[in-house]
Amino acid sequence: MIVLDLEWNRGYDKKPLDEVLQIGAVKLEGLGSRIVDTFNAYIRPQVHQKLNPPARHLPELERILSSEQTFLEAEAAFLLWCGEDRSFAVWGGDDVDILRQNCGYWGLPPLQAEEVYDFQAAFSRKVGTGQSLALYRAVEYCGIPDVFTYHNALNDAMYTALVAPWLREEDLHLQKLPRSLRQLAEVSFPAQPVRTVGSFSGRETALNSREVRRQACPLCGAVCWVVRWYHREELYWYGGFHCAQHGWFFCRAAVSQRANGSWRVRTAVPPATLSFLREVHAAALTQVHLCKRTGRRKKRRRERGMPPGE
Ligand SMILES: [Zn+2]
């Protein structure tokens, strides 16, 4: 895993480029492991004449302005240093995009990344702040002595790597899930009974049926409705339902055919473990079944107040 940090200058002139001034990176064997190598390149600006205020105040400005290295040379050296490793971590979302933007400006192929982990988002979520935590705050929080100057790309990459042991692999994967699923990971609720319903004449009929779609909030028991099912493999269907008070939950429905040809459904509301949430997410990306509402007109009217499926 490569922890990457950049310093750049947002130009005031007409050329739309956040010009990279420094590439700093450290290599980790894995999340929370020690730093095994470091990379640092100061890059002489060639595009913008003027520096914006943050760039003007960079602690290493002298070394940047007097550097012999161009972006082309620094990027080539950086890729060589990365080797086969294509899993990146950054503090905040911009750095990989800005590196790609600079590659594009100079006619280089964009940085290939298998994964880009945003440690800032994962860490901020972990410590329960709604905002994006500044790197120095995280360093403070972790009790890491801040002996290096900030806003030096190598030092910032180092600090980001030092914060990494506070994150688990799971936090990084959670970060990749949509918000409704991520939030669910923080909710714990008592084990829910598995329900078996059916017989139905077909799979569609089963998924559309009120008995199967009707769920109860695992915290308050309020009646909630599944309005769409997500599906990836033959057996399981996943449905979200929303309690006005407690938010989103997901159930898993196993739809199977009996020997006599009729269909039955077993629904469960499993605890929101990472693996369950990833199953739901994978299914949501694969296939969606919108429920056709069944039942009498009167009942249908009552359902109108239900929350949207997203
Ligand atoms: Zn509830």
Boltz pocket constraint, residues with backbone or C-beta under 6 A from the ligand:
constraints:
  - pocket:
      binder: B
      contacts: [[A, 217], [A, 218], [A, 219], [A, 220], [A, 221], [A, 222], [A, 243], [A, 244], [A, 245], [A, 246], [A, 247]]
      max_distance: 6.0
